[in-house]
Amino acid sequence: MYLGSNKGDVSPYAAPARAADLSGLPPTYTCVGDLDPFRDETMDYAARLRQAGVPTEFHLYPGCFHGFDEIVPTAEISQRARKEYITALKFALQNNQLNN
């Protein structure tokens, strides 16, 4: 949607999972719901990051759809996901991981 109609010419800055070479990227946190249309792409991206030697934290949330944490913020799994996001961001900030 936001990338326009020319899907074959998408910059890896807009869709990092489409980059050919993932080596040298900073430590990465990513997550996805198992009902999300981007599930397979996100899981593949996490696997490729690990194969490229990038420290990667990945979470798959069962029964969750795209944007679940925003659409149903009071659900227990949404609260858990948000807590995990915050923990990962705090770790990155406290360990200077965002500057690598």
N, CA, C and O of each residue as an XYZ file, in Angstrom:
400
protein
N       0.821     -1.187      0.000
C       0.000      0.000      0.000
C       0.866      1.253      0.000
O       0.809      2.048     -0.938
N       1.654      1.429      1.029
C       2.414      2.667      1.162
C       3.620      2.724      0.239
O       4.237      3.780      0.103
N       3.964      1.626     -0.391
C       5.124      1.596     -1.283
C       4.759      1.826     -2.743
O       5.640      1.874     -3.602
N       3.475      1.969     -3.032
C       3.052      2.209     -4.401
C       2.775      0.921     -5.150
O       2.800     -0.170     -4.579
N       2.514      1.066     -6.430
C       2.092     -0.085     -7.228
C       3.246     -0.867     -7.842
O       3.045     -1.999     -8.282
N       4.443     -0.300     -7.884
C       5.588     -0.986     -8.488
C       6.284     -1.848     -7.438
O       7.316     -1.458     -6.892
N       5.725     -3.004     -7.161
C       6.216     -3.873     -6.091
C       7.598     -4.450     -6.357
O       8.285     -4.852     -5.417
N       8.015     -4.498     -7.601
C       9.313     -5.068     -7.929
C      10.475     -4.134     -7.669
O      11.629     -4.561     -7.690
N      10.191     -2.874     -7.425
C      11.241     -1.872     -7.250
C      11.141     -1.234     -5.866
O      11.011     -0.016     -5.741
N      11.201     -2.064     -4.840
C      11.069     -1.587     -3.464
C      12.448     -1.525     -2.827
O      13.188     -2.509     -2.821
N      12.779     -0.370     -2.296
C      14.068     -0.180     -1.634
C      14.158     -1.044     -0.385
O      13.173     -1.182      0.340
N      15.329     -1.632     -0.119
C      15.486     -2.379      1.131
C      15.375     -1.477      2.361
O      15.208     -1.972      3.476
N      15.466     -0.161      2.170
C      15.246      0.752      3.294
C      13.768      0.776      3.684
O      13.432      1.056      4.835
N      12.897      0.485      2.736
C      11.464      0.427      3.013
C      11.029     -0.970      3.432
O      10.093     -1.122      4.218
N      11.698     -1.983      2.916
C      11.371     -3.381      3.223
C      12.678     -4.144      3.411
O      13.141     -4.809      2.485
N      13.282     -4.055      4.603
C      14.604     -4.644      4.834
C      14.704     -6.123      4.503
O      15.778     -6.598      4.135
N      13.620     -6.850      4.626
C      13.661     -8.287      4.341
C      13.989     -8.571      2.884
O      14.368     -9.690      2.537
N      13.847     -7.574      2.037
C      14.126     -7.766      0.609
C      15.574     -7.474      0.236
O      15.954     -7.631     -0.924
N      16.381     -7.055      1.195
C      17.799     -6.795      0.916
C      18.507     -8.108      0.614
O      18.211     -9.138      1.220
N      19.434     -8.065     -0.317
C      20.187     -9.269     -0.685
C      21.213     -9.636      0.379
O      21.410    -10.816      0.670
N      21.864     -8.640      0.957
C      22.935     -8.870      1.934
C      22.536     -8.259      3.267
O      22.346     -7.046      3.361
N      22.410     -9.073      4.282
C      22.008     -8.595      5.608
C      23.179     -8.488      6.574
O      23.004     -8.062      7.715
N      24.368     -8.867      6.128
C      25.525     -8.802      7.022
C      25.819     -7.352      7.380
O      25.608     -6.443      6.576
N      26.304     -7.154      8.582
C      26.659     -5.818      9.037
C      25.505     -5.031      9.628
O      25.698     -3.905     10.086
N      24.314     -5.600      9.629
C      23.190     -4.903     10.239
C      23.316     -4.964     11.759
O      23.956     -5.868     12.296
N      22.709     -4.006     12.449
C      22.784     -4.014     13.910
C      21.920     -5.129     14.495
O      21.083     -5.701     13.797
N      22.124     -5.434     15.770
C      21.257     -6.410     16.429
C      19.792     -6.041     16.174
O      19.420     -4.868     16.169
N      18.986     -7.060     15.965
C      17.618     -6.833     15.510
C      16.605     -7.539     16.396
O      16.801     -8.684     16.804
N      15.514     -6.828     16.684
C      14.349     -7.398     17.353
C      13.208     -7.357     16.348
O      12.955     -6.315     15.743
N      12.528     -8.457     16.166
C      11.347     -8.463     15.309
C      10.352     -9.487     15.829
O      10.714    -10.449     16.507
N       9.106     -9.258     15.498
C       8.054    -10.163     15.943
C       6.913    -10.119     14.935
O       6.822     -9.210     14.110
N       6.049    -11.120     15.023
C       4.909    -11.188     14.113
C       3.875    -12.141     14.703
O       4.216    -13.082     15.421
N       2.624    -11.884     14.394
C       1.570    -12.811     14.773
C       1.498    -13.955     13.776
O       1.820    -13.775     12.601
N       1.083    -15.124     14.228
C       1.069    -16.255     13.295
C      -0.075    -16.189     12.284
O      -0.137    -17.022     11.379
N      -0.981    -15.217     12.417
C      -2.032    -15.001     11.421
C      -1.752    -13.774     10.559
O      -2.565    -13.418      9.707
N      -0.631    -13.138     10.769
C      -0.252    -11.929     10.037
C       0.116    -12.281      8.598
O       0.819    -13.266      8.373
N      -0.344    -11.500      7.618
C       0.039    -11.790      6.234
C       1.541    -11.666      5.979
O       2.040    -12.175      4.975
N       2.265    -10.995      6.874
C       3.713    -10.853      6.740
C       4.485    -11.901      7.546
O       5.706    -11.812      7.674
N       3.781    -12.886      8.085
C       4.418    -13.894      8.944
C       5.596    -14.587      8.265
O       6.703    -14.602      8.802
N       5.364    -15.153      7.103
C       6.421    -15.925      6.445
C       7.614    -15.045      6.096
O       8.763    -15.451      6.273
N       7.342    -13.840      5.599
C       8.428    -12.921      5.252
C       9.226    -12.525      6.495
O      10.453    -12.436      6.450
N       8.525    -12.290      7.600
C       9.207    -11.906      8.839
C      10.038    -13.063      9.387
O      11.165    -12.859      9.838
N       9.496    -14.261      9.352
C      10.236    -15.425      9.837
C      11.466    -15.685      8.973
O      12.534    -16.012      9.489
N      11.314    -15.541      7.669
C      12.444    -15.712      6.758
C      13.507    -14.648      7.023
O      14.703    -14.942      7.030
N      13.065    -13.422      7.240
C      13.987    -12.319      7.533
C      14.796    -12.618      8.794
O      16.015    -12.448      8.803
N      14.126    -13.060      9.853
C      14.828    -13.382     11.102
C      15.846    -14.500     10.880
O      16.960    -14.438     11.401
N      15.472    -15.508     10.120
C      16.399    -16.615      9.833
C      17.591    -16.128      9.016
O      18.727    -16.517      9.286
N      17.344    -15.289      8.030
C      18.430    -14.756      7.197
C      19.358    -13.856      8.008
O      20.571    -13.866      7.800
N      18.791    -13.074      8.934
C      19.624    -12.244      9.805
C      20.572    -13.126     10.607
O      21.769    -12.851     10.684
N      20.035    -14.182     11.201
C      20.867    -15.096     11.995
C      21.949    -15.734     11.132
O      23.100    -15.845     11.554
N      21.580    -16.152      9.924
C      22.554    -16.761      9.011
C      23.657    -15.777      8.640
O      24.789    -16.177      8.371
N      23.321    -14.483      8.627
C      24.303    -13.445      8.294
C      25.127    -13.037      9.511
O      25.987    -12.161      9.415
N      24.867    -13.673     10.664
C      25.629    -13.381     11.870
C      25.115    -12.197     12.666
O      25.811    -11.689     13.545
N      23.900    -11.752     12.365
C      23.311    -10.616     13.077
C      22.600    -11.138     14.328
O      21.734    -12.006     14.219
N      22.950    -10.626     15.516
C      22.215    -11.026     16.720
C      20.732    -10.669     16.543
O      20.387     -9.517     16.281
N      19.874    -11.664     16.689
C      18.461    -11.486     16.364
C      17.580    -12.063     17.453
O      17.773    -13.196     17.894
N      16.607    -11.266     17.883
C      15.574    -11.739     18.801
C      14.264    -11.737     18.024
O      13.861    -10.710     17.477
N      13.606    -12.881     17.978
C      12.371    -13.022     17.210
C      11.292    -13.645     18.082
O      11.548    -14.584     18.835
N      10.081    -13.106     17.969
C       8.929    -13.656     18.688
C       7.788    -13.888     17.702
O       7.478    -13.020     16.885
N       7.170    -15.058     17.783
C       5.979    -15.390     17.005
C       4.828    -15.503     17.995
O       4.873    -16.309     18.924
N       3.801    -14.693     17.790
C       2.674    -14.664     18.713
C       1.516    -15.493     18.155
O       0.928    -15.130     17.135
N       1.185    -16.607     18.820
C       0.125    -17.491     18.331
C      -1.246    -16.818     18.372
O      -1.592    -16.113     19.321
N      -2.014    -17.062     17.307
C      -3.381    -16.551     17.240
C      -3.488    -15.064     16.974
O      -4.580    -14.503     17.063
N      -2.382    -14.412     16.649
C      -2.392    -12.958     16.489
C      -2.328    -12.542     15.024
O      -1.677    -13.186     14.201
N      -3.012    -11.462     14.728
C      -3.096    -10.901     13.387
C      -2.265     -9.619     13.326
O      -1.759     -9.150     14.346
N      -2.129     -9.062     12.133
C      -1.342     -7.843     11.942
C      -1.932     -6.703     12.782
O      -3.123     -6.404     12.688
N      -1.104     -6.087     13.583
C      -1.530     -4.955     14.399
C      -2.306     -5.335     15.649
O      -2.950     -4.484     16.262
N      -2.252     -6.604     16.031
C      -3.027     -7.075     17.186
C      -2.791     -6.250     18.435
O      -3.725     -5.984     19.192
N      -1.554     -5.843     18.656
C      -1.207     -5.124     19.881
C      -1.788     -3.719     19.909
O      -1.974     -3.148     20.984
N      -2.076     -3.157     18.747
C      -2.698     -1.832     18.669
C      -4.221     -1.937     18.644
O      -4.917     -1.087     19.199
N      -4.723     -2.969     18.006
C      -6.170     -3.119     17.857
C      -6.815     -3.626     19.145
O      -7.921     -3.215     19.494
N      -6.125     -4.512     19.843
C      -6.632     -5.070     21.103
C      -5.551     -4.892     22.176
O      -4.974     -5.875     22.639
N      -5.274     -3.643     22.573
C      -4.152     -3.399     23.485
C      -4.330     -3.975     24.888
O      -3.352     -4.151     25.615
N      -5.561     -4.267     25.268
C      -5.781     -4.793     26.620
C      -5.677     -6.314     26.695
O      -5.687     -6.878     27.790
N      -5.577     -6.979     25.558
C      -5.435     -8.441     25.569
C      -4.117     -8.818     26.238
O      -3.116     -8.115     26.107
N      -4.133     -9.920     26.945
C      -2.938    -10.370     27.662
C      -1.735    -10.520     26.726
O      -0.624    -10.120     27.073
N      -1.956    -11.091     25.550
C      -0.841    -11.304     24.624
C      -0.321     -9.976     24.070
O       0.872     -9.843     23.798
N      -1.211     -8.996     23.903
C      -0.782     -7.666     23.453
C       0.084     -7.004     24.512
O       1.099     -6.383     24.196
N      -0.315     -7.139     25.756
C       0.471     -6.569     26.847
C       1.826     -7.260     26.955
O       2.839     -6.608     27.211
N       1.848     -8.573     26.762
C       3.118     -9.303     26.778
C       4.015     -8.843     25.631
O       5.211     -8.620     25.821
N       3.433     -8.704     24.444
C       4.213     -8.256     23.284
C       4.788     -6.866     23.533
O       5.964     -6.618     23.267
N       3.970     -5.975     24.037
C       4.441     -4.610     24.305
C       5.572     -4.627     25.335
O       6.558     -3.905     25.185
N       5.433     -5.440     26.369
C       6.485     -5.550     27.380
C       7.785     -6.053     26.744
O       8.868     -5.567     27.069
N       7.672     -7.022     25.844
C       8.861     -7.553     25.176
C       9.490     -6.521     24.247
O      10.715     -6.453     24.143
N       8.659     -5.704     23.559
C       9.204     -4.622     22.716
C      10.023     -3.669     23.579
O      11.161     -3.323     23.260
N       9.403     -3.257     24.683
C      10.041     -2.271     25.560
C      11.327     -2.828     26.149
O      12.332     -2.120     26.214
N      11.312     -4.076     26.577
C      12.518     -4.707     27.121
C      13.639     -4.716     26.088
O      14.785     -4.407     26.415
N      13.317     -5.069     24.846
C      14.329     -5.101     23.783
C      14.873     -3.702     23.504
O      16.079     -3.534     23.321
N      14.001     -2.705     23.468
C      14.451     -1.336     23.215
C      15.314     -0.824     24.363
O      16.342     -0.190     24.126
N      14.910     -1.090     25.594
C      15.726     -0.680     26.746
C      17.104     -1.330     26.689
O      18.112     -0.671     26.944
N      17.153     -2.612     26.357
C      18.434     -3.307     26.251
C      19.309     -2.629     25.205
O      20.491     -2.379     25.443
N      18.726     -2.334     24.051
C      19.489     -1.697     22.973
C      20.014     -0.332     23.408
O      21.170      0.001     23.146
N      19.185      0.445     24.060
C      19.603      1.780     24.498
C      20.660      1.709     25.597
O      21.627      2.471     25.579
N      20.483      0.814     26.539
C      21.417      0.702     27.653
C      22.748      0.092     27.246
O      23.763      0.311     27.907
N      22.749     -0.668     26.169
C      23.972     -1.326     25.723
C      24.514     -0.733     24.439
O      25.350     -1.337     23.767
N      24.034      0.450     24.102
C      24.505      1.182     22.929
C      24.372      0.355     21.655
O      25.185      0.495     20.740
N      23.366     -0.497     21.586
C      23.185     -1.375     20.433
C      22.660     -0.631     19.210
O      22.773     -1.137     18.094
N      22.089      0.555     19.393
C      21.528      1.277     18.256
C      22.596      1.972     17.433
O      22.314      2.427     16.325
N      23.805      2.066     17.941
C      24.868      2.764     17.220
C      25.791      1.825     16.468
O      26.762      2.284     15.868
N      25.526      0.536     16.477
C      26.382     -0.438     15.774
C      26.033     -0.500     14.309
O      26.646     -1.261     13.560
